[in-house]
Amino acid sequence: MAAGPEILDELRRLRARLPQLTGALAAGVDGLVLAHDTPGVEPEGVAALTAAALGVAVRLTDSTGQGDLRELLVRGRYGYVATYAAGGHAVLTVLAQDRVNVGRLHLEGRRAGARIGELVDAYEAKAREARAREPKALPAKPPAQPPVRTPARPTAAPLWTRSARDTTTDARTTTESREEPRNTSWPTPKPH
């Protein structure tokens, strides 16, 4: 993504403003990492888990009538994992120590999420415009099919049919007929 370096700068500024953060990453709502500053943590795994948690959180806010999801906060024994909406296409996930001021975490996380959302949404808008300006591709031609070959008509009459009667010759010689041999080993059944 072209906005990746700018997003990474925003993540680093967020960590500088809030020293109790131990990591921060921006990811698409589909769970793909856009940028990360997460030492000691696998960013792809965190992004995938964030996408899964968002799915549950969105369903929870919808079913309880709380409106669109804005943020998600999880507190563990050793600290916090907070996820903030970042525009329509991304989320910001931050990892913080247990001693962080949660009010300050929300304040800074929301601001950074809004800035990252602007960057990602601007990039998405430019990408849509570029796709709209691209010449429309012609529909692909179906693969050429080999010509259909019809079977040739037989020139001679099949073996088990009668041929047309030739008026110039004797009828016995032009009519073909064949009778199947009878199996004489089986007795013929008698009618009852």
C-alpha positions as CSV (number, residue, x, y, z in Angstrom):
1,M,0.0,0.0,0.0
2,A,1.3,3.4,-0.9
3,A,0.1,5.0,2.3
4,G,2.1,2.4,4.4
5,P,5.1,4.7,5.3
6,E,2.7,7.5,6.4
7,I,0.7,5.1,8.5
8,L,3.9,3.7,10.1
9,D,4.9,7.3,10.9
10,E,1.6,7.9,12.6
11,L,2.0,4.6,14.6
12,R,5.5,5.8,15.8
13,R,4.2,9.2,16.8
14,L,1.4,7.5,18.8
15,R,3.9,5.4,20.6
16,A,6.0,8.5,21.3
17,R,3.0,10.4,22.8
18,L,2.0,7.4,24.9
19,P,5.1,5.7,26.3
20,Q,3.0,2.9,28.0
21,L,2.2,1.5,24.5
22,T,4.1,-1.7,23.7
23,G,2.9,-2.0,20.2
24,A,0.6,-0.6,17.5
25,L,-0.6,-1.8,14.2
26,A,-3.0,-0.7,11.4
27,A,-4.8,-3.4,9.5
28,G,-7.6,-3.6,7.0
29,V,-10.9,-4.8,8.2
30,D,-10.2,-8.1,6.4
31,G,-7.2,-8.7,8.7
32,L,-4.3,-7.8,6.4
33,V,-1.5,-5.7,8.0
34,L,-1.1,-2.2,6.6
35,A,1.7,-1.1,8.9
36,H,3.0,-2.2,12.3
37,D,5.3,-1.2,15.1
38,T,4.9,-4.3,17.3
39,P,8.3,-5.5,18.7
40,G,8.1,-9.0,20.0
41,V,4.6,-9.6,18.6
42,E,3.6,-11.3,15.3
43,P,1.6,-8.6,13.5
44,E,-0.1,-10.9,11.1
45,G,-1.5,-13.0,13.9
46,V,-2.7,-9.9,15.8
47,A,-4.3,-8.5,12.7
48,A,-6.2,-11.7,12.0
49,L,-7.4,-11.9,15.6
50,T,-8.4,-8.3,15.5
51,A,-10.5,-9.0,12.4
52,A,-12.2,-11.9,14.1
53,A,-12.8,-9.9,17.3
54,L,-14.3,-7.1,15.2
55,G,-16.7,-9.5,13.6
56,V,-18.0,-10.5,17.0
57,A,-18.0,-6.9,18.3
58,V,-19.9,-5.6,15.3
59,R,-22.6,-8.3,15.7
60,L,-22.8,-7.5,19.4
61,T,-23.3,-3.8,18.8
62,D,-25.8,-4.5,16.1
63,S,-27.9,-7.0,18.1
64,T,-28.0,-4.7,21.1
65,G,-28.8,-1.6,19.2
66,Q,-25.7,0.3,20.1
67,G,-24.9,1.5,16.5
68,D,-21.7,1.3,14.5
69,L,-18.7,-0.1,16.3
70,R,-16.2,2.6,17.4
71,E,-13.8,0.8,19.6
72,L,-13.1,-2.4,21.4
73,L,-11.1,-2.7,24.7
74,V,-9.8,-5.9,26.2
75,R,-8.1,-5.9,29.5
76,G,-5.8,-8.8,30.4
77,R,-3.7,-9.4,33.5
78,Y,-0.7,-7.6,32.1
79,G,-2.3,-4.9,30.0
80,Y,-4.7,-3.8,27.4
81,V,-5.5,-4.4,23.8
82,A,-7.6,-1.6,22.3
83,T,-8.9,-1.5,18.7
84,Y,-10.3,1.7,17.2
85,A,-12.2,2.3,13.9
86,A,-9.9,3.9,11.3
87,G,-12.1,5.1,8.5
88,G,-14.2,2.7,6.5
89,H,-11.5,0.3,5.5
90,A,-9.1,-0.1,8.5
91,V,-8.6,-0.4,12.2
92,L,-5.9,0.6,14.7
93,T,-4.9,-1.9,17.3
94,V,-2.7,-0.8,20.2
95,L,-1.1,-2.8,23.0
96,A,-0.6,-1.1,26.3
97,Q,0.8,-1.8,29.7
98,D,-1.5,-2.3,32.7
99,R,-0.4,1.0,34.2
100,V,-1.6,3.1,31.2
101,N,-4.1,5.9,31.8
102,V,-7.1,4.4,29.9
103,G,-8.7,7.9,29.3
104,R,-5.4,9.0,27.6
105,L,-5.2,5.7,25.7
106,H,-8.7,6.3,24.3
107,L,-8.0,10.0,23.5
108,E,-4.7,9.2,21.6
109,G,-6.1,6.0,20.1
110,R,-9.1,7.8,18.6
111,R,-7.0,10.6,17.2
112,A,-4.5,8.2,15.6
113,G,-7.4,6.1,14.3
114,A,-9.0,9.1,12.7
115,R,-5.7,10.1,11.0
116,I,-5.0,6.6,9.8
117,G,-8.5,6.4,8.5
118,E,-8.0,9.5,6.5
119,L,-4.8,8.1,5.0
120,V,-6.4,4.8,4.1
121,D,-9.6,6.2,2.8
122,A,-7.7,8.7,0.6
123,Y,-5.6,5.9,-0.8
124,E,-8.7,3.8,-1.5
125,A,-10.4,6.8,-3.2
126,K,-7.3,7.3,-5.5
127,A,-7.2,3.6,-6.3
128,R,-10.9,3.7,-7.3
129,E,-10.4,6.7,-9.5
130,A,-7.4,5.0,-11.2
131,R,-9.5,2.0,-11.9
132,A,-12.3,4.1,-13.3
133,R,-9.8,5.8,-15.7
134,E,-8.4,2.6,-16.9
135,P,-9.8,1.6,-20.3
136,K,-12.5,-0.9,-20.1
137,A,-11.2,-4.3,-21.1
138,L,-13.1,-6.0,-23.9
139,P,-14.8,-9.1,-22.9
140,A,-12.7,-12.1,-23.5
141,K,-13.4,-14.0,-26.6
142,P,-14.5,-17.6,-26.0
143,P,-11.8,-20.1,-27.1
144,A,-12.0,-21.1,-30.7
145,Q,-13.9,-24.3,-31.2
146,P,-12.8,-26.8,-33.7
147,P,-15.3,-27.1,-36.6
148,V,-18.0,-29.6,-36.1
149,R,-17.6,-32.5,-38.4
150,T,-20.7,-34.3,-39.4
151,P,-20.3,-38.0,-40.1
152,A,-20.3,-38.9,-43.8
153,R,-23.4,-40.6,-45.1
154,P,-22.9,-44.3,-45.7
155,T,-22.6,-45.1,-49.4
156,A,-23.7,-48.7,-49.1
157,A,-26.8,-50.0,-47.3
158,P,-26.1,-51.5,-44.0
159,L,-25.8,-55.2,-43.8
160,W,-29.1,-56.0,-42.1
161,T,-31.4,-53.8,-44.3
162,R,-33.0,-54.3,-47.7
163,S,-31.6,-52.3,-50.5
164,A,-33.7,-50.6,-53.1
165,R,-35.0,-52.8,-55.8
166,D,-33.2,-52.4,-59.1
167,T,-35.6,-52.7,-62.0
168,T,-32.9,-53.7,-64.5
169,T,-31.9,-56.9,-62.7
170,D,-33.6,-59.9,-61.2
171,A,-35.2,-59.2,-57.9
172,R,-33.7,-62.2,-56.2
173,T,-30.2,-60.9,-56.8
174,T,-30.7,-57.3,-55.6
175,T,-32.6,-58.0,-52.4
176,E,-30.4,-58.8,-49.5
177,S,-31.9,-60.5,-46.6
178,R,-30.3,-62.4,-43.9
179,E,-31.8,-64.6,-41.4
180,E,-30.2,-65.2,-38.0
181,P,-29.4,-68.8,-37.4
182,R,-31.6,-70.5,-34.8
183,N,-30.2,-71.9,-31.7
184,T,-31.3,-75.5,-31.9
185,S,-29.8,-76.7,-28.6
186,W,-32.7,-75.2,-26.6
187,P,-36.1,-76.9,-26.9
188,T,-38.9,-74.7,-28.2
189,P,-41.5,-74.0,-25.5
190,K,-44.9,-75.5,-26.0
191,P,-47.9,-73.2,-25.7
192,H,-50.2,-74.0,-22.8
